């Protein structure tokens, strides 16, 4: 097995699939560039009984020719007729796999949604292949993979036809955590500290393919300049490629993220419909679901609210950065990023991006607080008062009768709580208790880059003082199966 960075849970998952005593149908999905194909090919070391990758924007004839070419490489001198349709193609696949001497016969179909061309009959042929042959055996492992998460969910996992409940396991590959990104950089010989790594994460998120672009001899700021702003930088033109490859009519998906990028705390469905000029119909619900399944946005219920009050929030780091900085940048501008550091625009973006880093590492924060095993519910809260002054971006409601009210601050030095800010914090706590009516103890928790500078205003006010190291803790996640 190749040296895979992180992904311990995913590898344990594949080990269990290989040790199963029955045939397994595994659906793997996740955001483009998140490393799905690399993980599968590395774990199995390309030792598949059959492997094929769909062709982007290709018709049925081209996809079938692609199948024929892949089949030829494995069939050797065995004579066969070129398949005229997908049913014939899967019959050829059956004959090939039956000749395999491998104990577990692993079939890997990558970019599965691309095979589902108009009137191709691919899905019925796949249904027949699994239902009438593979599922009756005990030695077949069928792994299908795709970046179009909405297709994988709607047409495969939640299929209402012949594939209904046929997928035995589903595995969503999620972005790296800070812990995994640190491991990734160390493997490349990088000596960047955690402050610099966090800066990179605020732009790249946990997308391994983007982290491949990081050069170990450059600072975080230099890397961001080169990767995002230079004429040949990968992320300069990634946005349109990313959305067009995942969604049909992708301009509507872009209109949603454009609206969400302007409101850090998130928007209701009604606000999105109005801002993006979309119809209040099922088509808009589908767009929101597709963006959520693909990891660009998240839907959450604010503290003390009901499901109908749900908010949608943009959570993909690169998309947010693109909307704030890259969308309108001129190609001939030099040192865009380096010259913007410590400007009001940069400070505003840094604060919001750091909050998002904290929000996608809640399990790490819980571990640092010593409540990893405590049942909790995480959300945000906003005052219902007309002035709308009080807002808390992370509320951790604990089963042990405590609520952590978390404040997140990104700074280059230890954070100083001054008299004015201390008064604001006390006001927030008072308004929160009054409006929510909670009887639980309130623990004010500061999450900063380099911790708090203790003074008269922080003493007795702050119960928990967490810094960057808390976000880099290793956490075991239960995999969705």
N, C-alpha and C positions, 0 to 999 in steps of 0.2 A: 504493500500500500504506500502511495506517495505521502510525503510529509504535508499534512493538511493543517492549516492554522485554525485554532478554535474548532467550532462545530462538533464538540464532543457528544452532545445530545443527538445530533443528526447521525453521527457514525454509530452510536449505540443502537439507534433505530434501524439502520441498515443491517447491522449484525443480527438483530432479532429477526428481521425479515428473512435473512439467509438461513437462519437456524429453524425456521418454521417447518412444520411437517405437512404443509398444504400449499397449493398455489396461491400467490398473492398478486393483487392488482393495486399498484401504488401510484397515486397522482401527486406529483411534485409541482409546486407553483410558487411564484414570488415575483417581485419587481425585476424589470430588466436590469442586467449588470450585477445582480446580487450574488451570483456565483453558483447557480443551480447546476448547470452543466459541468462546471469544473469539479464540484463536489462529487457528483455521481461518477464521472469518468475517473477521478482520482481514487475514490474508494474502491471501485471495481477494477481499476488499473486497465481499463479498456478491454477487459476479458469478457465480452458479451457473446452470447449465442447469436445475437443479431442486433445491429445498431443502425438507426437511420435518423437523419435530421431533416425536417421539412424545409422546403424552399420558400422564401418570402416572396409574396406577390406573384406566385406561379400558378398556372392552370393545372387541371387534372392530368393532362397528358405529360406535362413536365414532371409532376410529382410521381407518376407511375414510372417514368423513365429513371428518375432518381432511385426509386425502389429497385428497379431492374439492375442498375449499376451496383448498388449495395449488395444485392443478392449474388451477383456474379462473383464478387470478391470472395464470398464464403462457399459458394456451391462448387468451386473447383471445375472439374471436367464434367460434372453432371449436366446433362442436357435438359433444357426446359423451354417452354414457350413463353414468350414475353406476355405478361398479364395484360388483358384488355380492360380490366376493371379491378376495383379493390377487393372484391370477393375472391377473384382468381389470385390476386397478389397474396392474400392471407392464406390461401390454400398452399401456395408455394412456401410460405413461411412455416406452415405446419410441417411440411415434408422436410424442410431444412432442420428445424428444431428437433424433430424426432430422430434425426441421425446424429445429433450432438451427443458426445460422451460426457459432457459436464454434469455433475451431480445436481446442481441447481442451474436451470437454463434461464439466464437473464436476458430479457428482450428490452432494449431501451429505445423508445421512440421520443425523440427530442423535437421541440417546437410543434407539438401535436396540433394546435389550432390551425396552423398553416396548411395542414392536409385537408381540412374541412372546406374545400372549395364548392362553389355552387353546383348542385346536382351531381356531385362526385360519388355519392353513396358510401362515403368513407365511414361514417358513424355506424350505419347498419352492418357494414362488413366487420368493423371492430367488435360490435356487439356479438355477432355470430362467432367470431374467432374466440372470444372469451367464454361465452355462455355454452357453446357446444363442443369446445375442445379444451382450452387451457384450464378452465375451472374444474374440469373433471379429472385432471391430473393432480399430482402432489408435488411436482418439481419445477413448475414454471413461475418465474418472477417477472411480471410485466410492469415496467416502469415507464410512465408517460410524463412528459414535462412540458411546461409552457409558461411564457412570460405574461400572456394575456390572461390575467387572473380571473376576469369576469367570465371569459369563455370556459376556463377550466372548472369554475364553480357551477355555472348555469347549465352548460351543455354536457358536462361529464359527471362531476360529483353529485349534482342535484338533478341528474337526468331523469326524466319522467317515463322514458321508454324502456328499451331492452337493457339499458345499462343502469337502471334504477337499483340502487343499493349494491351494485356490483364492485365498486371500488372498495377494497378491503382496508386501505390506509390512505390518508391524505397527509401530506407534509408541506407546510408553508415554510419556505426558506426566508428568514428575516435578515435585515442588515446586521452587520457586526456591532457589537457593543464597544465601548471605549477599551475595555479589557482586551478584546480580540484585536482591535486596531493597534494597540500597543504591542501585542505579540507579533502582529504582522510586520510592524516597522522594525522591531528588534531582529526579526529574521532577515531583514534586508540590511542590517548593520547600522540602522539609524540610532542616533543618540538624542533625539528630540525629547525634551522633558514633557511632563503631563500638561503643562500650560499650553505648550506649542501644539501638542496632539489635540487638545480640546479645541483650539483655534481651527485646526484643520477639520475636525469633526463638525464644527458649526457650518462649514461650507460643503464638505463632501458627504456628510452623514456617514453611515456605516457600509457604504457600497464598496466592496473589495476591488472592483475594476477601477474605480476612481483612485483608490489608495495605491494601486500599481504605478500611478503616475508620479507619486511623491519621490523626489530625489533626496537622498540622505545627506547630501552636502549643502542643502539649502535650508533656510529657516522656514517656519510656517508661512510667514508673509511672502517670502520669495516664491515658495511653491504655489501659493494661491495666485500670485501674479502670473506665473508661468502657465499653470494649468487652466486658469479661467480667462485671462486677459490677453495673453500673447496671441499673435496672429494664428499660430498653429496649435493653440491650446485645445486639449480634448473637450473641455466643458464650455468652450466658447460657443460651439454650435451643437451641443448635445441636446438641448431642450426640444427642438423641433423633431429631431430623430427619435427621441425618447417617446414623445406623445404620439407621433404618427405611427410608430411601430406597434403601439399597444391598443389604440382605440380607432374605431371607424368614426368619421365625423368628429375628429379630435379637436377641431376648433371650439366646440362647445365645452369640452373638458377644460381647455385652456381658459375659456371665459370664466369658468368656476374658480380656478386657482388664482386668476388675476384678481377677482373680487375678494377672495379669502386672504390674499397676501396683504391687503390693506387693513385688515382687522385682526390684530394679534389674538384676541380672546375668542374669536370665532363668530360665526353668524348662524342664524336660524335658517331653515329651509326657505321660508318666505323671503328673508332678506337676500338670500342667494338668487332666488328666482327673479327678484326685482333688479338686483345689481347686475346680474349676468344676462338679463333680458331673455330668460328662458320660459317656456310655457309651464304653468302649474299642472303638470301631467305626469303620467307614468314614465315618459321618456326622460324627464329630469331626475326622477328617482333612480332610474337605471344608471344615469351618468354618475350620480353621487355614489351609488353602490360600487360601480366599477373603479372609481377613484379611491374608494375606501379599501376595496379588496387588493388593489395594486399598491397600497401603502402611501399614497400621496396625501390623503386627508384622514382624519379620524372623527368619529361621531361620539359625543359624550353628553352625559346628563349633569348639569351643574348641581352643586351640593344643595339638597333640600328641594330640588325641582322634580318634576315628573317627566316621563319619556317624551311627552308632546312638547316639552321645552328644550329638547336636545339642541346642541350646537355642533356645527361642523368647523373643524380647524385644520389649516394647512400644516402638515407635519414633515413633509419631505424637505430636507435641508437644502439640497441643490436647487430645487424648484423655488424655494423662498429666496435663496441667494440670487438666482437668476432674475426673479421679478424685481428685487431691490437694486441690483447692481449691473447685471449683464444685458438686460433687455434692450436698453437704449444706448449702450456704450459704443463709441466710435472705434473702428478698427485701427486707426492710425494714432490713437492716444497711447502714450507711453506711461508706464508706472501708475496705472489707474489705482490699483489697490494700495501700493506703498504710499502714495500721496494722500490717500483718504484716511489713513490711520489717525485716530484721535480727533476726528472731526465730529460734529454733532450727529451727522448721519451715521457714521461708523459706530458711535457709542450707542445710538438707539438700536441699530441692528444687532450689535453684540449683546446687548441686554436681552433682547427677545430671543435670539438664537441660543444663548446660554440657558434661558428658561426651557426651551425645547429640549436641549440636551438633558437637563434634569428630569423633565417629564417622560423621556423615553428610557430613563434609568431608575425608575421608582423602586424596583426590586433591590437594586444596589443601595439605594438610600435607606430602605427598610432594614437591610442587613446592617448598615452602619449604625442605625438607631437601635439595633438589638431587638427588632420586632419582626425578623424574617419569618418566624413561624406563627405570627399573630394574624388572624383574619382581619383584613382591612378593605376599605373602599376608598379609591382615590378619585378626586374630582377638582373642580375649581369653584369659586363662589364670587358672586357680585351682589352688592347691596341693592335692594329694591327702592331705596330712597331716591327722590327726584334728582338730587345733585349727583348721584351715582359715584360718590367719591371713594367708597371703600371697595376694594377688590383683592382677592387672594387667589393666586394662580395655581397653587397646589394645596389641597386639603386632604390629609390622610386621616380618615375616620377609622378608629381602631376598636376592636371588640373588647379591649380591656379598659373601656371607659375613658379613653384619652383621644384627643384630636390634635394632630400636629398641623399648625398653620405655618406653611413654609414660604419664606422670602428668599428669592434667588438673585444674587448680585455678582456681576462679572467685573473684575477690576484687576489692575496689575500689581496692586499692593494689598496688604491686609485691610479689610473693609472697616471704616470708622462709622459708628452710629452717633450722629450728632443730636443735639437737643430736639430740633424740629422733627427729624425722622423718628426719634423715640416717641414723640407725641403722636405722630401718625400711626405708628404701630399699636400704641395703646388704644387709640381711637378705633382702629380696625378690629381689634379683639373685642372691644366693647360693643361695637355695632354688630359684629358677627354673633356674639352671644345673645344680644337682644332680639335680632331678627330671626335667628334659627331656633331660639328657645332651648338650646342644648344645655344639659346638666353635666356634661363631660368636662374633665379638666382640659384646659387649652395650653398646649406647649408651643411656644413661639420658636420656630426652627429657622436658623439662618444657613443657607447653602451658598458658599462663596468660593472664589478661586484659592485664596491664601488665608482663609479664616478671618476671625474678628480681631480687631485691636481692642483689647479690654479697656473700658473706661467707666465712668460713673453712670453713663446712659445705658450701657449694655448689661451691667451687673444687675441681677434680679429681674431682668426683662427677658433675656434669651435663655431658654432651657437647653437648646441643642445648637452646637456650633460645628457644622460639617464643612469640609473643604474638598478640593478636587479628588483627593485620594478615595473618598467615599464613592465616587462615581466609577472608579476603576476596579471595584471589587468583582471577583468572579462569582457568578450566580448560575445555578442550574435551573434551566427552564423546562417545564413539562411540555413535550411536543404534542401538537394537535394530531390525533390519529383517528 
